[in-house]
Amino acid sequence: MTGRKVEFIVPGEPQGKARHRMTKKGHAFTPARTVAYEGWIRDNYIDQAGRVELQGPLRATIKASFGIPRSKSKAASFDMLAGEILPTKKPDADNIAKVILDSLNGLAYKDDTQIIELLVIKDYRTAPGVQVEIEELKGGQGNE
């Protein structure tokens, strides 16, 4: 059983969460590119889904679609669109999920610890982007 569901799209090439960097003085910081991408994710969520905050245990499905490189032949491009050639390249699926889920903390849900089911799919499309679907699951109160 499921409850409310939100869906939104983040246009552009999928990015992963970059590792924290350290200053010479030992302070950790998130790279500017990751901070900007997290803001882009949040902006698209608000524009497309509003300010809905989901409750309880959640299921997240993330479909990261990569653009087809211009250097590929027509035959290779066709195979990529048909799913015959899959994107076994960076960013890793777990880093894509991390940047999406972390950026939605305090917005789509209180904390990404509420995500109890996660599916990440990588494929090729003519228009790159990340499709995100998050839905409430019934049958658990969480915080246990």
For each residue, the residues with C-beta under 8 A, 3 or more apart:
1: 137 138 139
2: 5 59 135 136 137 138
3: 54 55 56 135 136 137 138
4: 52 54 135 136
5: 2 133 134 135 136
6: 45 49 52 54 108 133 134 135
7: 48 49 131 132 133 134
8: 44 45 47 48 49 131 132
9: 44 48 129 130 131 132
10: 14 40 41 44 100 129 130 132
11: 44 127 128 129
12: 40 128 129
13: 66 67 128
14: 10 64 65 66 91 96 122 128 129 130
15: 33 34 37 91 96 99
16: 90 91 92 95 96 98 99
17: 34 95 98 99 102
18: 21 30 31 33 34
19:
20: 28 29 30
21: 18 28 29 30 31
22: 26 27 28 29
23: 26 27 28 29
24:
25:
26: 22 23
27: 22 23
28: 20 21 22 23
29: 20 21 22 23
30: 18 20 21 34 35
31: 18 21 34 35
32: 35 36
33: 15 18 36 37
34: 15 17 18 30 31 37 38 99
35: 30 31 32 38 39
36: 32 33 39 40
37: 15 33 34 40 41 99 103
38: 34 35 41 42 99 102 103
39: 35 36 42 43 103
40: 10 12 36 37 43 44
41: 10 37 38 44 45 99 100 103 104 130
42: 38 39 45 46 103 104 107
43: 39 40 46 47
44: 8 9 10 11 40 41 47 48
45: 6 8 41 42 48 49 104 107 108 132
46: 42 43 49 50 51 107
47: 8 43 44
48: 7 8 9 44 45
49: 6 7 8 45 46 52 108
50: 46
51: 46 107
52: 4 6 49 108
53: 107 108 109 110
54: 3 4 6 58 108 109 114 134 135 136
55: 3 109 136
56: 3 114 136 137 138 140 141 142
57: 114 116 136 137 139 140 142
58: 54 109 114 115 116 117 134 135 136 137
59: 2 115 116 117 118 119 134 135 137
60: 97 100 101 115 117 118 119 132 133 134
61: 118 119 121 132 133 134
62: 96 97 100 118 119 120 121 130 131 132 133
63: 120 121 123 130 131 132
64: 14 93 96 120 121 122 123 130
65: 14 122 123 124 125 127 128 129 130 131
66: 13 14 87 89 122 123 124 125 128
67: 13 124 125 126 127 128
68: 72 77 80 81 124 125 126
69: 72
70:
71:
72: 68 69 76 77 80
73: 76 77
74: 77 78
75: 78 79
76: 72 73 79 80 85
77: 68 72 73 74 80 81
78: 74 75 81 82
79: 75 76 82 84 85
80: 68 72 76 77 83 84 85 124
81: 68 77 78 124 125 126
82: 78 79
83: 80 86 123
84: 79 80
85: 76 79 80 124
86: 83 122 123 124
87: 66 122 123 124
88:
89: 66
90: 16
91: 14 15 16 95 96
92: 16 95 96
93: 64 96 97 120 122
94: 97 98 120
95: 16 17 91 92 98 99
96: 14 15 16 62 64 91 92 93 99 100 120 122 130
97: 60 62 93 94 100 101 118 120
98: 16 17 94 95 101 102
99: 15 16 17 34 37 38 41 95 96 102 103
100: 10 41 60 62 96 97 103 104 130 132
101: 60 97 98 104 105 112 115 118
102: 17 38 98 99 105 112
103: 37 38 39 41 42 99 100 107
104: 41 42 45 100 101 107 108 109 112 134
105: 101 102 109 110 111 112
106: 110 111
107: 42 45 46 51 53 103 104
108: 6 45 49 52 53 54 104 134
109: 53 54 55 58 104 105 112 114 115 134
110: 53 105 106 114
111: 105 106 114
112: 101 102 104 105 109 115
113:
114: 54 56 57 58 109 110 111 142
115: 58 59 60 101 109 112 118 134
116: 57 58 59 137 140
117: 58 59 60 137
118: 59 60 61 62 97 101 115
119: 59 60 61 62
120: 62 63 64 93 94 96 97
121: 61 62 63 64
122: 14 64 65 66 86 87 93 96
123: 63 64 65 66 83 86 87
124: 65 66 67 68 80 81 85 86 87
125: 65 66 67 68 81 128 129
126: 67 68 81
127: 11 65 67
128: 11 12 13 14 65 66 67 125
129: 9 10 11 12 14 65 125
130: 9 10 14 41 62 63 64 65 96 100
131: 7 8 9 62 63 65
132: 7 8 9 10 45 60 61 62 63 100
133: 5 6 7 60 61 62
134: 5 6 7 54 58 59 60 61 104 108 109 115
135: 2 3 4 5 6 54 58 59
136: 2 3 4 5 54 55 56 57 58
137: 1 2 3 56 57 58 59 116 117 140
138: 1 2 3 56
139: 1 57
140: 56 57 116 137
141: 56 144
142: 56 57 114
143:
144: 141
